[in-house]
């Protein structure tokens, strides 16, 4: 979600696993202005070894984990609840 415009980039995935997540963030990396930072919020697929290995050479990605049961802190979850 672009917080300045409200535009959401989304993709349907068959499974919520590392392989699908890495494919998604790679698409974000290719389609987002290289000058911008990308913040990832939550998701267990953010913590796998494969995901961490992909994120390491991509420093413009920042991963933030909110506390359990704190979806209200995630702007995209607020938008999807509407």
WOGI-V764703 format. One record per pair of residues at least 4 apart in sequence whose C-alpha atoms are under 7 Angstrom apart, sorted by the first residue. I is the first residue (numbers start at 1). GAP is how many residues later the second one is. D is the distance in Angstrom with one decimal. If there is no record, write none. Layout:
# WOGI-V764703
i & gap & d
I & GAP & D
I & GAP & D
This chain:
# WOGI-V764703
i & gap & d
1 & 5 & 6.0
1 & 6 & 5.5
1 & 7 & 4.2
1 & 8 & 6.2
1 & 75 & 6.5
2 & 4 & 5.2
2 & 5 & 5.2
2 & 6 & 6.3
13 & 7 & 6.6
15 & 5 & 6.8
16 & 4 & 6.6
16 & 5 & 7.0
17 & 4 & 6.2
17 & 28 & 5.7
18 & 4 & 5.9
18 & 27 & 5.1
18 & 30 & 6.6
18 & 32 & 6.6
18 & 33 & 6.1
19 & 4 & 6.3
20 & 4 & 6.3
21 & 4 & 6.3
21 & 24 & 6.6
22 & 4 & 6.0
22 & 29 & 6.3
23 & 4 & 6.3
24 & 4 & 6.3
25 & 4 & 6.0
26 & 4 & 6.3
27 & 4 & 6.1
28 & 4 & 5.8
37 & 23 & 4.8
37 & 24 & 6.1
38 & 22 & 6.0
38 & 23 & 4.7
38 & 24 & 6.3
39 & 22 & 5.7
39 & 23 & 4.7
39 & 24 & 5.9
40 & 21 & 7.0
40 & 22 & 6.0
40 & 23 & 4.7
40 & 24 & 6.1
41 & 22 & 6.0
41 & 23 & 4.9
41 & 24 & 5.7
41 & 33 & 6.9
42 & 22 & 6.2
42 & 23 & 4.6
42 & 24 & 6.2
45 & 6 & 7.0
46 & 5 & 5.9
47 & 4 & 6.4
47 & 5 & 6.4
48 & 4 & 6.2
49 & 4 & 6.0
50 & 4 & 6.3
51 & 4 & 6.1
52 & 4 & 6.1
55 & 4 & 6.9
55 & 6 & 6.8
66 & 4 & 6.3
71 & 6 & 6.3
72 & 5 & 6.8
72 & 6 & 6.1
74 & 4 & 6.5
75 & 4 & 6.3
76 & 4 & 6.2
77 & 4 & 6.2
78 & 4 & 7.0
